[in-house]
Amino acid sequence: MSIRTRAVAVGAATAAALAITAMPALAKTYTVTTPENSPFAFVGMPKTLKAGTYTFTYVNKSGTVHNLRVGTKATALFSKGSKTVTVTLKKGTVKYQCDPHATMMKGTIKVT
């Protein structure tokens, strides 16, 4: 291998390594659903997460007015379709709920 060929190979490898390290982190998103046949349930909420920022897309298929509150942030109330809420979670336990149905639609996420 000539010096020029080695230089090109090393340059290509270095460029590839830089491209890999410069890629953005994977998105931290979750889709949470209230199914049509189970109008007072959240399906898809994680039980544990690492501290960080997450976006929850809440899909309400039930036709009943709901929202999703994670910690202190919440989606608007709506009866069908989807809304998103983005939250920054710190180590500990965070509560989630549907505000109008907080006695039935609630839970916690352990944040590590």
PyMOL CGO cylinders between C-alpha atoms (Angstrom):
from pymol import cmd
from pymol.cgo import CYLINDER

trace = [
    CYLINDER, 0.00, 0.00, 0.00, 1.50, 3.34, -0.97, 0.3, 1, 1, 1, 1, 1, 1,
    CYLINDER, 1.50, 3.34, -0.97, 1.74, 6.30, 1.37, 0.3, 1, 1, 1, 1, 1, 1,
    CYLINDER, 1.74, 6.30, 1.37, -0.95, 8.11, -0.63, 0.3, 1, 1, 1, 1, 1, 1,
    CYLINDER, -0.95, 8.11, -0.63, -3.31, 5.09, -0.45, 0.3, 1, 1, 1, 1, 1, 1,
    CYLINDER, -3.31, 5.09, -0.45, -2.75, 4.83, 3.32, 0.3, 1, 1, 1, 1, 1, 1,
    CYLINDER, -2.75, 4.83, 3.32, -3.42, 8.55, 3.77, 0.3, 1, 1, 1, 1, 1, 1,
    CYLINDER, -3.42, 8.55, 3.77, -6.68, 8.27, 1.84, 0.3, 1, 1, 1, 1, 1, 1,
    CYLINDER, -6.68, 8.27, 1.84, -7.73, 5.19, 3.85, 0.3, 1, 1, 1, 1, 1, 1,
    CYLINDER, -7.73, 5.19, 3.85, -6.87, 6.87, 7.18, 0.3, 1, 1, 1, 1, 1, 1,
    CYLINDER, -6.87, 6.87, 7.18, -8.68, 10.05, 6.09, 0.3, 1, 1, 1, 1, 1, 1,
    CYLINDER, -8.68, 10.05, 6.09, -11.77, 8.07, 5.12, 0.3, 1, 1, 1, 1, 1, 1,
    CYLINDER, -11.77, 8.07, 5.12, -11.74, 6.16, 8.41, 0.3, 1, 1, 1, 1, 1, 1,
    CYLINDER, -11.74, 6.16, 8.41, -11.35, 9.39, 10.37, 0.3, 1, 1, 1, 1, 1, 1,
    CYLINDER, -11.35, 9.39, 10.37, -14.21, 11.02, 8.46, 0.3, 1, 1, 1, 1, 1, 1,
    CYLINDER, -14.21, 11.02, 8.46, -16.42, 8.00, 9.12, 0.3, 1, 1, 1, 1, 1, 1,
    CYLINDER, -16.42, 8.00, 9.12, -15.59, 8.09, 12.84, 0.3, 1, 1, 1, 1, 1, 1,
    CYLINDER, -15.59, 8.09, 12.84, -16.38, 11.80, 13.02, 0.3, 1, 1, 1, 1, 1, 1,
    CYLINDER, -16.38, 11.80, 13.02, -19.70, 11.25, 11.22, 0.3, 1, 1, 1, 1, 1, 1,
    CYLINDER, -19.70, 11.25, 11.22, -20.66, 8.56, 13.71, 0.3, 1, 1, 1, 1, 1, 1,
    CYLINDER, -20.66, 8.56, 13.71, -19.82, 10.67, 16.76, 0.3, 1, 1, 1, 1, 1, 1,
    CYLINDER, -19.82, 10.67, 16.76, -21.56, 13.72, 15.30, 0.3, 1, 1, 1, 1, 1, 1,
    CYLINDER, -21.56, 13.72, 15.30, -24.89, 11.91, 14.80, 0.3, 1, 1, 1, 1, 1, 1,
    CYLINDER, -24.89, 11.91, 14.80, -27.65, 13.15, 17.09, 0.3, 1, 1, 1, 1, 1, 1,
    CYLINDER, -27.65, 13.15, 17.09, -28.82, 10.94, 19.94, 0.3, 1, 1, 1, 1, 1, 1,
    CYLINDER, -28.82, 10.94, 19.94, -31.79, 8.72, 19.27, 0.3, 1, 1, 1, 1, 1, 1,
    CYLINDER, -31.79, 8.72, 19.27, -35.10, 10.40, 19.96, 0.3, 1, 1, 1, 1, 1, 1,
    CYLINDER, -35.10, 10.40, 19.96, -36.67, 9.50, 23.27, 0.3, 1, 1, 1, 1, 1, 1,
    CYLINDER, -36.67, 9.50, 23.27, -40.30, 9.18, 22.27, 0.3, 1, 1, 1, 1, 1, 1,
    CYLINDER, -40.30, 9.18, 22.27, -43.15, 7.00, 23.43, 0.3, 1, 1, 1, 1, 1, 1,
    CYLINDER, -43.15, 7.00, 23.43, -46.61, 6.49, 22.01, 0.3, 1, 1, 1, 1, 1, 1,
    CYLINDER, -46.61, 6.49, 22.01, -49.28, 6.00, 24.64, 0.3, 1, 1, 1, 1, 1, 1,
    CYLINDER, -49.28, 6.00, 24.64, -52.79, 4.95, 23.64, 0.3, 1, 1, 1, 1, 1, 1,
    CYLINDER, -52.79, 4.95, 23.64, -56.27, 4.82, 25.10, 0.3, 1, 1, 1, 1, 1, 1,
    CYLINDER, -56.27, 4.82, 25.10, -57.93, 2.13, 22.96, 0.3, 1, 1, 1, 1, 1, 1,
    CYLINDER, -57.93, 2.13, 22.96, -61.50, 2.38, 21.73, 0.3, 1, 1, 1, 1, 1, 1,
    CYLINDER, -61.50, 2.38, 21.73, -62.44, -0.81, 23.61, 0.3, 1, 1, 1, 1, 1, 1,
    CYLINDER, -62.44, -0.81, 23.61, -60.78, 0.27, 26.88, 0.3, 1, 1, 1, 1, 1, 1,
    CYLINDER, -60.78, 0.27, 26.88, -61.69, 3.94, 27.33, 0.3, 1, 1, 1, 1, 1, 1,
    CYLINDER, -61.69, 3.94, 27.33, -60.13, 4.39, 30.79, 0.3, 1, 1, 1, 1, 1, 1,
    CYLINDER, -60.13, 4.39, 30.79, -56.65, 2.91, 30.30, 0.3, 1, 1, 1, 1, 1, 1,
    CYLINDER, -56.65, 2.91, 30.30, -53.21, 4.04, 29.20, 0.3, 1, 1, 1, 1, 1, 1,
    CYLINDER, -53.21, 4.04, 29.20, -51.42, 1.47, 27.03, 0.3, 1, 1, 1, 1, 1, 1,
    CYLINDER, -51.42, 1.47, 27.03, -47.71, 1.84, 26.34, 0.3, 1, 1, 1, 1, 1, 1,
    CYLINDER, -47.71, 1.84, 26.34, -46.53, 3.91, 29.30, 0.3, 1, 1, 1, 1, 1, 1,
    CYLINDER, -46.53, 3.91, 29.30, -43.01, 2.88, 30.31, 0.3, 1, 1, 1, 1, 1, 1,
    CYLINDER, -43.01, 2.88, 30.31, -42.39, 1.65, 33.86, 0.3, 1, 1, 1, 1, 1, 1,
    CYLINDER, -42.39, 1.65, 33.86, -38.81, 2.97, 34.10, 0.3, 1, 1, 1, 1, 1, 1,
    CYLINDER, -38.81, 2.97, 34.10, -36.79, 5.56, 32.20, 0.3, 1, 1, 1, 1, 1, 1,
    CYLINDER, -36.79, 5.56, 32.20, -33.39, 7.16, 32.51, 0.3, 1, 1, 1, 1, 1, 1,
    CYLINDER, -33.39, 7.16, 32.51, -33.28, 10.84, 33.44, 0.3, 1, 1, 1, 1, 1, 1,
    CYLINDER, -33.28, 10.84, 33.44, -33.63, 13.01, 30.36, 0.3, 1, 1, 1, 1, 1, 1,
    CYLINDER, -33.63, 13.01, 30.36, -36.08, 14.67, 28.01, 0.3, 1, 1, 1, 1, 1, 1,
    CYLINDER, -36.08, 14.67, 28.01, -38.90, 12.62, 26.51, 0.3, 1, 1, 1, 1, 1, 1,
    CYLINDER, -38.90, 12.62, 26.51, -41.79, 13.26, 24.17, 0.3, 1, 1, 1, 1, 1, 1,
    CYLINDER, -41.79, 13.26, 24.17, -44.99, 11.33, 24.76, 0.3, 1, 1, 1, 1, 1, 1,
    CYLINDER, -44.99, 11.33, 24.76, -47.49, 11.15, 21.92, 0.3, 1, 1, 1, 1, 1, 1,
    CYLINDER, -47.49, 11.15, 21.92, -50.89, 10.38, 23.39, 0.3, 1, 1, 1, 1, 1, 1,
    CYLINDER, -50.89, 10.38, 23.39, -53.35, 8.75, 20.98, 0.3, 1, 1, 1, 1, 1, 1,
    CYLINDER, -53.35, 8.75, 20.98, -56.94, 8.79, 22.22, 0.3, 1, 1, 1, 1, 1, 1,
    CYLINDER, -56.94, 8.79, 22.22, -59.10, 6.36, 20.25, 0.3, 1, 1, 1, 1, 1, 1,
    CYLINDER, -59.10, 6.36, 20.25, -61.86, 6.13, 22.86, 0.3, 1, 1, 1, 1, 1, 1,
    CYLINDER, -61.86, 6.13, 22.86, -64.07, 9.11, 22.03, 0.3, 1, 1, 1, 1, 1, 1,
    CYLINDER, -64.07, 9.11, 22.03, -64.05, 10.02, 25.74, 0.3, 1, 1, 1, 1, 1, 1,
    CYLINDER, -64.05, 10.02, 25.74, -62.41, 13.33, 26.70, 0.3, 1, 1, 1, 1, 1, 1,
    CYLINDER, -62.41, 13.33, 26.70, -58.94, 12.67, 28.14, 0.3, 1, 1, 1, 1, 1, 1,
    CYLINDER, -58.94, 12.67, 28.14, -55.49, 14.18, 28.45, 0.3, 1, 1, 1, 1, 1, 1,
    CYLINDER, -55.49, 14.18, 28.45, -52.07, 12.93, 29.49, 0.3, 1, 1, 1, 1, 1, 1,
    CYLINDER, -52.07, 12.93, 29.49, -50.24, 14.67, 32.31, 0.3, 1, 1, 1, 1, 1, 1,
    CYLINDER, -50.24, 14.67, 32.31, -46.65, 13.59, 32.97, 0.3, 1, 1, 1, 1, 1, 1,
    CYLINDER, -46.65, 13.59, 32.97, -45.32, 15.34, 36.05, 0.3, 1, 1, 1, 1, 1, 1,
    CYLINDER, -45.32, 15.34, 36.05, -46.42, 18.97, 35.76, 0.3, 1, 1, 1, 1, 1, 1,
    CYLINDER, -46.42, 18.97, 35.76, -46.89, 19.09, 31.97, 0.3, 1, 1, 1, 1, 1, 1,
    CYLINDER, -46.89, 19.09, 31.97, -50.01, 17.97, 30.16, 0.3, 1, 1, 1, 1, 1, 1,
    CYLINDER, -50.01, 17.97, 30.16, -51.67, 17.76, 26.78, 0.3, 1, 1, 1, 1, 1, 1,
    CYLINDER, -51.67, 17.76, 26.78, -54.90, 19.63, 26.17, 0.3, 1, 1, 1, 1, 1, 1,
    CYLINDER, -54.90, 19.63, 26.17, -58.15, 17.76, 26.71, 0.3, 1, 1, 1, 1, 1, 1,
    CYLINDER, -58.15, 17.76, 26.71, -59.43, 16.00, 23.57, 0.3, 1, 1, 1, 1, 1, 1,
    CYLINDER, -59.43, 16.00, 23.57, -61.72, 13.13, 22.61, 0.3, 1, 1, 1, 1, 1, 1,
    CYLINDER, -61.72, 13.13, 22.61, -60.14, 11.63, 19.47, 0.3, 1, 1, 1, 1, 1, 1,
    CYLINDER, -60.14, 11.63, 19.47, -56.80, 11.98, 17.73, 0.3, 1, 1, 1, 1, 1, 1,
    CYLINDER, -56.80, 11.98, 17.73, -53.38, 12.66, 19.23, 0.3, 1, 1, 1, 1, 1, 1,
    CYLINDER, -53.38, 12.66, 19.23, -51.47, 15.29, 21.18, 0.3, 1, 1, 1, 1, 1, 1,
    CYLINDER, -51.47, 15.29, 21.18, -47.89, 15.44, 22.42, 0.3, 1, 1, 1, 1, 1, 1,
    CYLINDER, -47.89, 15.44, 22.42, -46.24, 16.51, 25.63, 0.3, 1, 1, 1, 1, 1, 1,
    CYLINDER, -46.24, 16.51, 25.63, -42.49, 16.90, 26.13, 0.3, 1, 1, 1, 1, 1, 1,
    CYLINDER, -42.49, 16.90, 26.13, -41.04, 16.64, 29.62, 0.3, 1, 1, 1, 1, 1, 1,
    CYLINDER, -41.04, 16.64, 29.62, -37.62, 16.60, 31.25, 0.3, 1, 1, 1, 1, 1, 1,
    CYLINDER, -37.62, 16.60, 31.25, -37.51, 13.88, 33.87, 0.3, 1, 1, 1, 1, 1, 1,
    CYLINDER, -37.51, 13.88, 33.87, -35.14, 13.92, 36.83, 0.3, 1, 1, 1, 1, 1, 1,
    CYLINDER, -35.14, 13.92, 36.83, -34.12, 10.98, 38.99, 0.3, 1, 1, 1, 1, 1, 1,
    CYLINDER, -34.12, 10.98, 38.99, -36.92, 9.82, 41.25, 0.3, 1, 1, 1, 1, 1, 1,
    CYLINDER, -36.92, 9.82, 41.25, -40.55, 8.94, 40.62, 0.3, 1, 1, 1, 1, 1, 1,
    CYLINDER, -40.55, 8.94, 40.62, -42.83, 10.88, 38.31, 0.3, 1, 1, 1, 1, 1, 1,
    CYLINDER, -42.83, 10.88, 38.31, -46.60, 10.55, 38.29, 0.3, 1, 1, 1, 1, 1, 1,
    CYLINDER, -46.60, 10.55, 38.29, -48.75, 10.45, 35.16, 0.3, 1, 1, 1, 1, 1, 1,
    CYLINDER, -48.75, 10.45, 35.16, -52.51, 10.66, 34.85, 0.3, 1, 1, 1, 1, 1, 1,
    CYLINDER, -52.51, 10.66, 34.85, -55.55, 11.76, 32.90, 0.3, 1, 1, 1, 1, 1, 1,
    CYLINDER, -55.55, 11.76, 32.90, -56.77, 14.85, 34.75, 0.3, 1, 1, 1, 1, 1, 1,
    CYLINDER, -56.77, 14.85, 34.75, -60.55, 14.23, 34.38, 0.3, 1, 1, 1, 1, 1, 1,
    CYLINDER, -60.55, 14.23, 34.38, -60.17, 10.55, 35.36, 0.3, 1, 1, 1, 1, 1, 1,
    CYLINDER, -60.17, 10.55, 35.36, -57.25, 10.72, 37.81, 0.3, 1, 1, 1, 1, 1, 1,
    CYLINDER, -57.25, 10.72, 37.81, -58.74, 8.12, 40.15, 0.3, 1, 1, 1, 1, 1, 1,
    CYLINDER, -58.74, 8.12, 40.15, -58.70, 5.47, 37.37, 0.3, 1, 1, 1, 1, 1, 1,
    CYLINDER, -58.70, 5.47, 37.37, -56.11, 6.58, 34.81, 0.3, 1, 1, 1, 1, 1, 1,
    CYLINDER, -56.11, 6.58, 34.81, -52.86, 7.04, 36.71, 0.3, 1, 1, 1, 1, 1, 1,
    CYLINDER, -52.86, 7.04, 36.71, -49.48, 5.54, 37.37, 0.3, 1, 1, 1, 1, 1, 1,
    CYLINDER, -49.48, 5.54, 37.37, -45.84, 6.23, 38.06, 0.3, 1, 1, 1, 1, 1, 1,
    CYLINDER, -45.84, 6.23, 38.06, -42.57, 6.04, 36.17, 0.3, 1, 1, 1, 1, 1, 1,
    CYLINDER, -42.57, 6.04, 36.17, -39.33, 5.27, 38.01, 0.3, 1, 1, 1, 1, 1, 1,
    CYLINDER, -39.33, 5.27, 38.01, -36.61, 7.60, 36.70, 0.3, 1, 1, 1, 1, 1, 1,
    CYLINDER, -36.61, 7.60, 36.70, -33.05, 6.38, 37.20, 0.3, 1, 1, 1, 1, 1, 1,
]
cmd.load_cgo(trace, "trace")
